[in-house]
Structure formats: structure tokens, C-alpha cells
Amino acid sequence: MKKSYVTRSVRAMKAYVPGEQPVEPGIVKLNTNENPFPPSPEVFKALKKVDPARLRLYPNPVSRNLRERIAKLHGCEVGNVFAGNGSDEILALCTRAFVEDEGSIGYFNPSYSLYPVLADIRDVQKKPVELGSDFEWRMPAGYSSSLFFLTNPNAPTGILYPKAKVRDFCQRFKGVVVIDEAYVDFSMENCLDLAMKFGNVLVLRTLSKAYSLAGLRVGYVVGAKPLIAAIYKLKDSYNLDAISQQLALAALSDVGYMKRNVQKIKATRRRLTKALEVAGHRVYPSESNYLWVKPAGISAKHLFERLKEERILIRYFPGKRTGAFVRISVGTGSEIDRLIEAVRNLDGKGRAR
């Protein structure tokens, strides 16, 4: 038998599958939860000020100016903040910093599909917590793991779990809790203060969603200094490039712009929810920039395929827990108008009327 140079765990694992990124024009793209609005004008101003001659130099290795801005924004110290190459880098670093080889990683099922991939990369035990029939959260008796990814609002459902429940879990949990708040700017409350209160809690944020910077790849995490220091020991030498640091700083200096866009998205979210419910589809309560929908009169897969024929992309997740649902990102008003019209033009068998 021919020798494989690839490790056993990598041969066995399944890679993360991102949402489709079409290149042809005219597609209504509602499948990857991107913000439909452009970044702050301050980002464009900062981009024009980038000096190409300085690209020969390494960036600040610890993103000092950016972290100072984040610390000011959240009322903490710079030592409580780590900035990374998207929140995904930070999630991966947490699996290395807080999980021994004989340890385990927990997360909701369903939730962000990267979590089990990260556990497989580390080749440690996965300990998913199955959500209820309506995706309610109940921890099993006697549950434990080294690290728990608690996504709130959850993905792909958009459901926000009460802060009191999250606080109670963090108090009782013996390992490290990473509260992944990728979509929290679209929700009614957040858990950032728990990262300052508990020594085992980290709160993770991204600029990809509310700040319209998915293409930039910047995220950050806030928490107790010992946890943050551990992450710093593991990061790449220069994990966040100079341009990303500069543009992220500009975006975080214009929070008002972000909040105005969030209000537009929330208004469109309400309108889309109502239109889908009137059409008979079940829409779960969302505190994110997308809707989790159980279609009526048509299978989720068929709806996904029919809309794709109409050049409208939504997200379909095959699987036992997710195969009956679709996830629809909230786009611009005109994009949502086009989606609503397309859905209305399908009869109960998914054929165009």
C-alpha cells in the first residue's frame, strides 16, 4: 500500500464548506449573511491614505492602535483584547490554547459548522449539545468539556438565548466558554460584560457582518488577561496585516454609521418575516441578519433549487437537523422585494405559477 504523508486525523476529517460565492453579475446573493450596504465612508478615506511604500514594512505585530480603539469602545484595557485574522483564526487559537490533547470541544447542534471541523483539526473529542425540536437550549445533566463555543445569536437559526441563561451556564461551567457574538449587533442584548466578570469567559466579535467588512477578515475577542495572553502566545508573528488594521480602525471609529445600517436591516428583516409568514412559511424569531425558515408546501431543498434558477441564492444545509429549513440573509430592500416576488410565484409544488 502506498504510504500517505497526510496525518490520520486530516485524512478522516471533512473540511468546512463555505457558502457559494458566484462571480457572474445579476445574482441576488442572500446566502452568506454579508451586509448589503457598503462600509463606512471613513473606511474609504482610510484606504485612500494607505501608503504603498510602507507595505515593505511589517505591520504592528499586536495591532496596538486597533486594540486601543476596541478597548475604549468596550470600557476595558488593551490587555483584555486580542485582534485576529477574522473570528475564525481566534476560534482556532482557542482550540489550541484551552484544550489538552485528551480534552474535548462542545457546541450546539445545529450551530456554526466550523466548530466540529476545528475539533477534528485538533483531533480531540467532539461533544455537541443537541438543541430541542424548536432549537431550544437545554444542557444535559453532568455535561462537561474543555471548551464550549456558545453562539448567541445562534447560527444558523438566528435565535438569541437569554442573557440570564448564558450567565448561569458560564458560572457553572468548568472549562472555557467562548461566546461567539458574530451577529450580536442585530440583537437586543449582548454578553460582553460576562467576559469582564468571569475568568473563564471570552466574547468574540467580527467586523464581517454589521461593519460590512467580510472581505477584510478582522475579528477580535475580549476577556480576562490570562486567557488573552495565552492566545497571544500562539498567534502568527504578524497575524493581521497593516491595511486590515488601518481600515478596521476606521470602521470602529464610525459606530454610528454601522448602527444606522443595522436599523435598516432590522426593518427589512421584519418586513421579510411578515411576508413569508403570510405566505404560510414558518419563520423562527431572529436576532441576526438572516432568517431561519421552514417552507410550507415545498421542501427546503426544492425551494433552494427553484430560487437558484431565478438567480437568487439562499442557503440550504443538508442533514438530519437542518434539511427541512433554509437560511435567508437580509439583503437590500430591492433584493428582498425580488425574493418575496419569486416565492409568491411558486405554487405548493415549487413550480412557477
C-alpha positions in Angstrom: 0.0 0.0 0.0 1.3 3.4 -0.9 2.3 5.5 2.1 0.3 8.6 2.9 2.2 11.6 4.1 -1.1 13.2 5.4 -1.9 12.6 9.1 -4.7 10.1 10.0 -6.9 12.8 11.5 -6.7 15.0 8.4 -7.4 12.1 6.1 -10.5 11.3 8.2 -12.0 14.8 8.6 -14.4 16.7 6.4 -13.4 20.2 5.6 -15.6 23.3 6.3 -17.8 24.1 3.3 -18.4 27.9 2.9 -21.3 29.4 1.2 -21.3 29.8 -2.6 -19.5 32.9 -3.9 -20.8 33.4 -7.5 -18.8 35.6 -9.9 -21.4 36.3 -12.6 -23.4 39.6 -12.3 -27.0 39.9 -11.6 -27.2 37.3 -8.8 -29.3 38.2 -5.7 -26.9 36.9 -3.0 -28.7 36.1 0.2 -26.7 33.0 1.2 -23.7 34.1 3.3 -25.0 36.7 5.7 -23.0 39.5 4.2 -24.1 43.1 4.9 -25.9 44.5 1.9 -24.6 48.0 2.5 -21.0 49.3 1.9 -18.6 50.0 4.8 -18.4 53.4 6.4 -17.1 56.3 4.3 -14.3 56.5 6.9 -13.1 53.2 5.6 -12.8 54.5 2.0 -11.0 57.6 3.3 -8.5 55.4 5.2 -8.0 53.2 2.1 -7.0 56.3 0.1 -4.5 57.2 2.7 -2.7 53.9 2.5 0.9 54.5 1.5 2.0 51.6 -0.8 5.7 52.4 0.0 5.1 51.3 3.6 4.0 47.9 2.6 7.6 46.9 2.6 7.5 47.1 6.4 5.9 44.6 8.7 2.7 45.7 10.5 2.4 46.3 14.2 2.6 42.7 15.5 -0.1 43.2 18.2 -2.5 45.6 16.3 -1.9 48.1 19.1 -3.9 51.1 17.7 -6.8 48.9 16.7 -6.9 47.2 20.1 -6.8 50.5 21.9 -9.9 51.6 19.9 -11.7 48.3 20.8 -10.8 48.6 24.5 -12.1 52.2 24.5 -15.3 51.0 22.8 -16.0 48.4 25.4 -14.6 50.1 28.5 -11.8 47.6 29.2 -8.0 47.6 29.0 -5.9 46.8 25.9 -4.7 43.7 27.7 -8.2 42.3 27.6 -8.3 42.4 23.8 -6.9 40.3 21.0 -7.4 41.2 17.3 -7.3 38.4 14.8 -7.5 37.5 11.1 -11.3 37.1 11.2 -13.0 35.4 14.2 -12.2 32.1 12.6 -8.5 32.5 13.4 -9.4 33.2 17.0 -11.7 30.2 17.3 -8.8 28.0 16.1 -6.4 29.6 18.5 -8.8 28.9 21.4 -8.8 25.2 20.5 -5.1 25.2 20.8 -4.8 27.3 24.0 -7.6 25.8 26.1 -7.9 22.1 25.1 -5.4 19.4 26.0 -4.9 16.5 23.6 -7.2 14.4 25.8 -9.7 17.2 26.1 -13.0 17.9 24.3 -14.8 20.7 22.5 -18.5 21.4 22.9 -21.0 23.4 20.8 -24.7 23.4 19.9 -26.1 21.2 17.2 -27.0 22.8 14.9 -24.6 25.7 15.1 -21.7 27.1 13.2 -20.4 24.2 11.1 -16.8 25.2 11.6 -16.8 24.1 15.2 -16.7 20.3 14.6 -14.0 20.9 11.9 -11.8 22.7 14.4 -12.2 19.8 16.8 -11.2 17.4 14.1 -8.2 19.5 13.2 -7.1 19.3 16.9 -8.1 15.6 16.8 -10.0 15.9 20.1 -13.4 14.6 21.2 -16.4 16.5 19.9 -19.3 16.9 22.5 -22.2 18.5 20.7 -25.3 19.6 22.7 -28.4 18.7 20.7 -30.9 21.6 20.6 -34.6 20.8 21.1 -37.2 20.3 18.4 -37.6 24.1 18.2 -33.9 24.7 18.7 -34.3 25.5 22.4 -31.2 25.1 24.6 -31.1 22.6 27.5 -27.8 21.4 28.8 -27.6 17.6 29.5 -27.1 16.6 33.2 -23.5 16.2 34.1 -22.2 17.7 30.8 -18.6 18.8 30.7 -16.0 19.7 28.1 -12.7 21.6 28.0 -14.0 24.4 25.7 -17.5 25.4 24.7 -18.5 27.5 21.7 -21.7 29.2 22.7 -23.1 31.0 19.6 -25.5 33.8 20.5 -27.5 34.6 18.5 -27.1 31.1 17.2 -26.3 30.2 13.7 -28.0 29.1 11.5 -31.2 29.6 13.5 -30.8 33.3 14.5 -32.3 32.5 17.9 -31.0 34.6 20.8 -30.7 32.8 24.1 -31.5 34.9 27.3 -28.5 36.5 28.9 -29.5 35.2 32.3 -29.3 31.7 31.0 -25.9 32.3 29.4 -24.7 33.9 32.7 -25.9 30.9 34.7 -24.1 28.5 32.3 -20.9 30.4 32.5 -21.0 30.4 36.3 -21.4 26.6 36.4 -19.2 25.5 33.5 -15.7 24.3 34.5 -13.9 24.9 31.2 -13.6 28.0 28.9 -16.7 29.4 27.3 -16.3 31.3 24.1 -19.5 33.3 23.5 -19.5 33.8 19.7 -21.4 37.1 19.1 -20.8 37.4 15.4 -24.4 38.7 14.9 -24.9 40.5 18.2 -25.2 44.0 16.7 -28.5 42.9 15.2 -29.9 41.6 18.5 -31.5 43.2 21.6 -28.7 42.4 24.1 -25.2 41.1 24.4 -23.0 39.3 26.9 -19.8 41.4 26.7 -19.8 42.2 30.4 -19.6 38.5 31.2 -16.1 38.4 29.7 -15.1 41.0 32.3 -16.9 39.3 35.1 -15.8 35.7 34.7 -12.2 34.4 34.4 -13.3 31.6 32.0 -15.3 33.6 29.5 -14.3 35.1 26.2 -16.6 37.1 24.0 -15.9 37.0 20.3 -16.9 39.7 17.7 -16.3 40.2 14.0 -16.3 43.1 11.6 -17.7 40.9 8.8 -21.4 41.4 9.5 -22.6 44.6 11.0 -19.5 46.6 9.8 -19.7 45.4 6.2 -16.1 44.2 6.1 -16.4 40.4 5.4 -13.7 40.8 2.7 -11.2 42.3 5.1 -11.1 39.4 7.7 -10.9 41.1 11.0 -12.3 39.8 14.3 -11.5 40.3 18.0 -12.1 38.8 21.3 -12.4 40.3 24.8 -11.8 38.5 28.1 -9.6 38.0 31.1 -6.0 38.9 30.6 -4.6 35.4 31.3 -6.8 34.0 28.5 -5.9 36.8 26.1 -2.2 36.3 26.9 -2.4 32.6 26.2 -3.9 33.3 22.7 -1.1 35.8 22.0 1.5 33.0 22.6 0.0 31.0 19.7 -0.7 33.6 17.1 1.2 34.0 13.9 4.0 36.5 14.1 2.1 39.2 12.1 -1.5 37.8 12.1 -3.2 41.0 11.0 -1.8 42.9 8.0 -1.3 46.7 8.0 -4.1 47.6 5.7 -6.6 45.5 7.7 -5.6 47.2 10.9 -5.9 50.6 9.4 -9.3 50.0 7.8 -10.7 48.2 10.8 -9.7 51.1 13.0 -11.6 53.5 10.6 -14.7 51.3 10.8 -14.7 51.2 14.6 -14.3 54.9 14.7 -17.7 55.3 13.0 -20.0 53.2 15.0 -22.9 55.5 14.3 -22.8 54.5 10.6 -22.9 50.8 11.5 -25.9 51.3 13.8 -27.9 53.2 11.1 -27.3 50.3 8.7 -28.3 47.8 11.4 -31.6 49.6 11.8 -32.3 49.4 8.1 -31.5 45.7 8.1 -33.8 45.0 11.1 -36.6 46.9 9.4 -36.2 44.8 6.3 -36.0 41.7 8.5 -39.4 42.5 10.0 -40.9 43.0 6.5 -39.5 39.8 5.1 -40.6 37.8 8.2 -44.2 39.1 7.7 -44.3 38.4 4.0 -43.0 34.8 4.5 -45.5 34.2 7.3 -48.4 35.5 5.3 -47.3 33.0 2.6 -47.6 30.2 5.1 -44.0 29.6 5.9 -42.7 29.2 9.4 -40.1 31.8 10.3 -38.2 31.5 13.6 -37.7 34.6 15.7 -34.4 36.1 14.5 -32.0 38.4 16.3 -29.5 38.3 13.5 -29.2 39.5 9.9 -30.9 36.4 8.5 -34.0 34.3 8.9 -34.3 30.5 9.6 -37.3 29.3 7.6 -39.3 26.1 7.3 -41.0 26.3 4.0 -44.7 25.2 3.6 -45.9 23.3 0.5 -42.4 22.8 -0.8 -39.3 21.1 0.5 -36.4 23.3 1.6 -34.1 21.7 -1.0 -36.6 22.3 -3.7 -37.1 25.9 -2.7 -33.4 26.5 -2.7 -33.1 25.0 -6.2 -36.0 26.9 -7.6 -34.8 30.2 -6.3 -31.3 29.5 -7.7 -33.0 29.0 -11.1 -34.3 32.5 -10.6 -30.8 33.7 -9.8 -31.5 34.1 -6.1 -29.1 32.4 -3.8 -30.2 31.4 -0.3 -28.5 28.7 2.0 -29.6 25.1 2.3 -27.9 22.8 4.8 -28.5 19.1 4.1 -28.7 17.0 7.2 -31.0 15.4 9.8 -31.4 18.6 11.9 -31.2 21.2 9.2 -32.5 19.6 6.0 -36.1 20.9 6.4 -35.0 24.5 6.6 -33.4 27.3 4.6 -31.5 30.3 5.8 -32.1 33.6 4.1 -29.8 36.6 4.6 -31.4 40.0 4.8 -30.4 42.0 1.7 -31.4 45.4 0.4 -35.0 46.4 0.1 -35.0 45.7 -3.7 -33.3 42.3 -3.2 -35.9 41.3 -0.7 -38.7 42.5 -3.0 -37.3 40.2 -5.7 -37.1 37.3 -3.3 -40.7 37.8 -2.0 -42.0 38.0 -5.5 -40.2 34.8 -6.5 -41.5 33.0 -3.5 -45.1 34.2 -4.3 -44.8 32.9 -7.8 -44.2 29.3 -6.7 -47.2 27.1 -6.1 -47.3 24.3 -3.5 -45.2 22.0 -5.7 -42.5 24.6 -6.2 -43.5 25.2 -9.9 -43.7 28.7 -11.3 -47.3 29.8 -11.5 
